[in-house]
Amino acid sequence: MNVFDLKMGEVAKIKRIDLDGSALERLTALGLNVGEQVEVLSYSLFKSSVLISCNAVRIGIRKPLALKIEVAR
């Protein structure tokens, strides 16, 4: 299951982030790490991006990136 599979308001724990390079560094710098809890705040109009909250930081990420963040409820 990935972040994009969650419904609005659901909370899940990050199990794995299937990224490397600068994308992974940016997410890590914002506090999005394995073991942290994320909450889906909202989706864009056509569900092309998602707004998530992790460690009191709100992050807007696009669908291809959200599909690579594996979570567990």
C-alpha positions in Angstrom: 0.0 0.0 0.0 1.3 3.5 -0.8 0.4 7.0 0.3 -1.9 7.5 -2.7 -4.1 4.5 -1.5 -5.0 6.3 1.7 -8.2 8.2 2.1 -8.4 11.8 3.4 -7.9 11.9 7.1 -6.2 8.5 7.3 -2.9 8.1 9.2 -0.3 5.5 8.3 3.3 4.7 9.1 6.0 4.9 6.4 7.5 1.4 5.8 9.7 2.2 2.8 10.6 5.1 0.4 11.5 3.7 -3.0 13.5 6.7 -4.2 17.1 7.7 -4.4 19.1 10.8 -5.2 17.8 14.4 -4.8 14.1 13.4 -4.4 14.9 11.2 -1.4 17.2 14.0 0.1 14.4 16.6 -0.2 11.9 14.4 1.5 14.3 13.4 4.3 15.2 17.1 4.8 11.5 17.8 5.3 11.1 15.1 7.9 9.6 12.4 5.8 11.5 9.3 7.0 10.9 5.6 7.4 9.0 5.0 10.7 7.3 8.4 10.8 3.5 8.7 10.6 1.9 10.6 7.7 -1.7 11.8 7.4 -3.4 12.5 4.1 -4.9 16.0 4.4 -6.4 16.4 0.9 -6.2 15.5 -2.8 -6.1 17.9 -5.7 -9.2 18.3 -7.9 -8.3 15.6 -10.4 -6.3 13.5 -7.9 -3.0 14.4 -9.5 -1.3 15.3 -6.2 -1.8 14.9 -2.5 -1.2 17.1 0.5 0.2 15.1 3.5 1.3 16.0 7.0 4.3 14.6 8.7 5.9 15.9 11.9 3.9 19.1 11.8 5.1 19.8 8.2 2.7 19.9 5.3 4.0 18.6 2.0 2.4 18.6 -1.4 3.6 15.8 -3.6 2.6 14.6 -7.0 1.1 11.2 -7.7 4.2 9.5 -9.2 6.2 10.4 -6.0 3.3 9.4 -3.7 3.1 6.0 -5.3 6.8 5.3 -4.3 6.1 5.9 -0.5 5.0 2.6 0.9 3.0 2.8 4.1 1.2 0.5 6.6 -2.0 1.4 8.5 
